[in-house]
Amino acid sequence: MCRTRPFTRFTIGILLVLYIAATIEIIVFKFGRIDAAYLIHQLKYALQHAGYVNERIHAGNQEPFREIKRSLRGRTLYDLLCLFGNMAIFMPLGSFAGLLSGSGGRPMLRALTVSFGFSLMLETSQAVLNVGVFDVDDLLLNTAGGLLGCFVFRLYAAYWDARRDAQAKPGKTAIQADRANTAILGGKG
């Protein structure tokens, strides 16, 4: 799979940090002005009142697929943007997981755990800071987006590696390159 040099890994790390910052801005703060005093007040309140966070989390959607079904039934532009936007915003994270997992890692498992963990942190932050609601469907969609991003990255990397190998070995045919792609995508490469 894709081999990276130290400089490239540094660049990828910087891009990952920028992606995380942008995602927090979009999901938690909804492009709004960040009022630090309000956030500190909400955090202090949540820490002093143990049941508050529990109430905020339970005030959101706890039923898997409820909002997804509603969005698919409604099919308004807003519903579809929310549905596919929740997946699309996590696709880069899945790509980063695939890219940074290295040749010995399990990129799909890493994408699953990283996407779910980051989404859980964002959803909980919205509830704790009182800037949004906790939605289990967002967890599902974000995680699916991370997995999809990793899968797309693996497709691209397999294609790129097979193409590079075919160019490096003049005797290798397109069929052999396709077999190499299939082996990589199937987890045998």
Protein Blocks (a to p, Z undefined) as FASTA:
>chain_A
ZZddfklmmmmmmmmmmmmmmmmmmmmnnopacdfklmmmmmmmmmmmmmlmmmmmmmmc
fbghklmmmmmmnopaklmmmmmmmmmmmmmmmmmmmmmnojmbcfklmmmmmmmmmmmm
mmmmmmmnopaccdfklmmmmmmmmmmmmmmmmmmmmmmmmmmmmmmmmmbcfklmmmmm
mmmmnopZZ
